[in-house]
Amino acid sequence: MLVIRRDLVEAMVAHARRDHPDEACGVIAGPAATGRPERFVPMLNAARSPTFYEFESGDLLRLYREMDANDEVPVVVYHSHTATEAYPSRTDVSYAGEPEAHYVLVSTRDPEEHELRSYRIVDGEVTEEPVQVVESYMFSHTGADDVPDAG
């Protein structure tokens, strides 16, 4: 299950809308110790395409160096689909090289609504997972949205 803060979801959707009709792409990095998505990093789609995304190699190298220096990992790798559902294409699956990452797709095919779905992609196998959007991570480990008793 992907547990992610609402502000990060809103940032991904805003980036996808901003880059439409081209696909948007980026990473949400987080501490290696927790694997929790924390730092939103929108990237440039070097392909500048409505049907394909590609991280610019220099930007990706800089990002990985930053993550190494900060003891972070790519928790979420996201991109948008502009005319189709939020499901990984064969190309998306072939490019998925982070077995621990959550691959999030945002569909912007409907100008009024967005569709956001998350997947694990390991060795070419796609598994959809639930997404829990939270206001903060403070109590997300309980699996409940309510605040525990002061007791």
N, C-alpha and C positions, 0 to 999 in steps of 0.2 A: 504494500500500500504506500502511495505517495502522500505524505502529510506536508502541506505547503501553506505558507501564509498568503492571505488574500491579496496583500499589496504586491507580492511577486506574481501571482496569477494576473492581476490587473496590468502589471508592467509587461508581461508577455503578450497579452491581448492587445494592449496599446501599440506595442512594437509591430505586431502582425498587421494591425489596421493601418499604421503609418506607412509601412512598406508595400501594402497592397497596391497594385496587382502583382508585384513580385513577392516571392516567398521571403519571409523574415527568418532569421536564425540567431541563436545565441546559447549561452550557458548560464546556469546558476550554480556557482561554486559554494562549497560549504566545508566546514572543518572535517578533516579526515577522521577524527575521533568520533564524531556524531553522525556524519553523513546526512546532516540536515541542510536543506537549501537555504542559503543566507544572502550571498552576494550576486546580484543581477548583473550580467555582462552581455548586453546586446552586441551582436557582431554584424559585420557587413557581409551581405550575400555577394560574394565575389562573382557568382554566375549572373547576378541581376536578371533572374528568370522567374516567370510565373509558375514554372513547373519543376524547378530544380533548385537546390541550394548547395552552396559550397563555401566553407569557411576560407577566408583569405589566409594563406599559409603563414605569413609574417605575423598577423594578428593572433593566430592560433598558437604559434611558438611563444609569443609574448605572454599570452594568457597562461600557458602551461608553466612558464618560468615563474610568473606571479603566484600561481597556485602552489608550486613547489616551495617557494619562499615563505608562503603563509601557512604551510601545512594544510592545504585545501585539496579537495578532489572535485571533479565535475559531477555534481549530484544530479543535475537535470541538464539534458541536452534538448533544446527545443527548436522547432521550426513550424512554419505555417503551411497550410495547403489553401490555395486561393480559390479553387474551383471544385474541390472534391472533399469527401469526408475526412475526418481526423483519424486516418488509419495509415500505417507505414506502407509506402510503395516498395516494390522490389529493390529499387535503388537505395531507398532509406535503409532497408534491412542490410544490404550489402555494405553500406558505409558505417554501420553501427559498430564501433570499435571499443566501446566502454561497457563491459559486461555488468558493472555495478551501477551504472547510471540509469535514471528514469528517462525514457525518451517521451517527451511531451509534444503532442501535435495540437495545433490550434487551427481550426478551419474558419476561414473568413469568407466562405462562399455566400453566406447570407449577410447582407449589409446591416441587418438589425440585430442578429443574434450571432454568438460564436459557439463553437463546439470545441471543448478541450478534453482530451483523453491522454492517458499515460500508459506506457508499455515498458516491459523489460524485453530486450532483444539480446539473446545470447546464442552464439553459434548459428545464426540464421533463423532461430525460432522466436516468434513473436508471442508474447503473453500480455494480454491487457490486465491492468491492475486498477483497483479503486483509487480515487483521489479524494482526500479529505482536506478541505480548505478551512483553515483556522485563522483567527484574528492574531494569535500569538502562539509561540511554542510553549509557553509557560505550563499549560495543563494538557497539552496534546498527547503526552505519553499515557494519560489515563484512558484514552479512547472515548472520553465523554466531553461534551461541550460545556458542562456546568462546572462551577467553581466548587472545590471540595469544602466540607464543613469546617468552620473555624475552630470547632471543637472542644 
